[in-house]
């Protein structure tokens, strides 16, 4: 049975279609040993946390234990908030945040998606967390990775040169890290 990966899209008009290149890149790089699920998030043009929370929880409940979650952009902010307030309905093998905006002091202000200041204490200490940010991202400032890394000191930050917000359509580092935790 293939290992499961849930890929959560970013927000904005047409985001599901745009992020489909990232989900396809991940599926191609991981190969047949993995099944990448890529659901459509509600009201992507103007994301509301309550709606995304319900959709993500439904997707998480459908996964088997030790699945992996990869979340891009606002999808990353949504899953972080959800995990901090609701916990995990199932044990995850890892959480991979790609170009996720930090919502809170020093970051963005998007109502409902705020990152709790005690995030590190709320997320299970056994969860492997990886943070990715490209140096050429014109949407999410590079410093947002450091804001997350401060709250999640056990996380593995990956600062990637010359990657834009869509990571130039290449999630090879994410795929490599997913494979590494599967072996560990």
KAFENGI-V811207 format. One record per residue. N is the residue number from 1. D_LAST is the distance of its C-alpha to the last C-alpha in Angstrom with 2 decimals. Layout:
BEGIN
N;D_LAST
N;D_LAST
END
This chain:
BEGIN
1;18.58
2;17.04
3;14.35
4;16.47
5;16.87
6;19.81
7;21.49
8;24.12
9;27.00
10;28.95
11;32.53
12;35.91
13;38.37
14;36.72
15;33.17
16;31.74
17;33.39
18;32.40
19;28.69
20;28.64
21;28.12
22;24.82
23;23.68
24;24.93
25;23.20
26;19.81
27;20.63
28;21.87
29;18.94
30;16.35
31;18.75
32;19.46
33;15.99
34;16.32
35;19.35
36;20.33
37;22.87
38;25.31
39;27.95
40;31.05
41;31.38
42;34.88
43;37.45
44;35.30
45;38.32
46;38.67
47;35.51
48;36.16
49;33.33
50;34.65
51;34.61
52;31.16
53;29.81
54;31.32
55;30.02
56;26.42
57;26.49
58;27.86
59;25.09
60;22.36
61;24.15
62;24.18
63;20.40
64;18.39
65;15.80
66;12.37
67;14.14
68;13.84
69;16.96
70;18.26
71;21.64
72;24.25
73;27.06
74;28.91
75;26.34
76;23.94
77;26.65
78;27.25
79;23.74
80;23.47
81;26.87
82;26.12
83;22.98
84;24.99
85;28.00
86;26.94
87;23.39
88;20.94
89;22.55
90;19.20
91;15.68
92;13.82
93;10.19
94;11.53
95;14.93
96;16.08
97;19.66
98;21.64
99;25.04
100;25.36
101;28.64
102;28.78
103;31.50
104;33.35
105;35.08
106;34.65
107;33.30
108;34.85
109;37.03
110;36.29
111;37.64
112;35.30
113;32.03
114;32.18
115;29.05
116;29.54
117;29.96
118;27.80
119;24.89
120;22.27
121;23.69
122;23.77
123;20.23
124;17.72
125;16.11
126;12.76
127;12.75
128;10.81
129;13.91
130;14.76
131;18.46
132;20.25
133;23.92
134;26.18
135;29.03
136;31.52
137;30.96
138;34.55
139;33.72
140;31.14
141;31.88
142;29.28
143;29.68
144;28.20
145;24.67
146;25.75
147;27.20
148;23.92
149;22.06
150;24.74
151;24.23
152;20.42
153;19.83
154;16.07
155;15.78
156;14.89
157;18.27
158;18.85
159;22.54
160;23.46
161;26.85
162;29.38
163;27.59
164;29.82
165;29.27
166;28.28
167;25.97
168;28.43
169;27.00
170;23.78
171;20.31
172;18.58
173;16.61
174;15.49
175;14.50
176;12.56
177;10.59
178;10.16
179;8.88
180;6.36
181;4.98
182;5.65
183;3.81
184;0.00
END
